[in-house]
Amino acid sequence: LMGLAVLNHQGVKAVLFYLVAYVLMNLGAFAMVALIRKSTGSEDLRDMRGLVHRMPLAVGMLAVFLLSLLGLPPLAGFAAKFQVFAALFDAGQDYTARARAGGAAPTLGYTMYGLLLIGGINTVLSAFYYLKVLRVMVLDRPDEELEPRPATRAVPISPVSSLFALTLGVFTLLGGIFWNPIEAASDRGVTDFKPSPPVDLPREGPVGVGGGAPPPVPRGGERGGGAVGPGPVGAPAAQPAGAGAGPRPRPVGPDRDPQRPQPKNPPQGNQAAPGGPGA
């Protein structure tokens, strides 16, 4: 599910790879547990102390499958977990770069890193369980040495069961060494998935902090800034910022038009103008 959380081509490919390895590992592990239960008549871990002396092949194959589930190299489980963890890491970098390019918080990128951390912690915790089972079967002393009872003979395994266990074990080992065929098959399985769009990062440059393209220059006549530049056709040219500031000139003459010619001797009091009725 962690591989599907990244929502891209690489994550789906990692999930398909993991499913192939998971089928081999789980099928082999449960087959060996069923074989041991049938041979010993018990599923209790305490009854399997020193089982390696009685069923060495079954315990050896079970160890291969458990260590592969744990994710240790050079087994198929390691290659599968590596694919999933690499998809999470790459998705975290991708989403973080997109968020920073858009000026947003990289929440989704940090979520991918958090899932990667959870997967690593889960791997460490699962090691205690798997290694405990192997310790009881291999390192603990059998019951015959702890209690006075007759020694138990080795439990025979049928040739079909032995061949089945060896086949799964070989494929689990080869899947971790030569994983290119499985990866190529997984890649072909996701060819119909649409890849994620590329990340558009800001360009490097001297403008501003961290580079980037210069801001657009507003056209003439636009409000807010008084920029000088060509405006729309037919519109009056914009004036520079601060133009026209200060006191305006006062009008001259009685008609307040300095360009209109003024009479030399304007009429005063009751004096009639030339050409009037009193002439």
Secondary structure, DSSP 8 states (H G I E B T S, - for coil): -HHHHT-SHHHHHHHHHHHHHHHHHHHHHHHHHHHHHHHHS---GGGGTTGGGT-HHHHHHHHHHHHHHHT-TTSHHHHHHHHHHHHHHHHHHHHHHHHHHTTS--HHHHHHHHHHHHHHHHHHHHHHHHHHHHHHHHTS--HHHHSS----------HHHHHHHHHHHHHHHHHHH--HHHHHHHHHHTTTS------------SSSTT---------TT-SSS---S--STTS-----TTTT-S------TTTT-TTS---SS---TT---TTSTT-
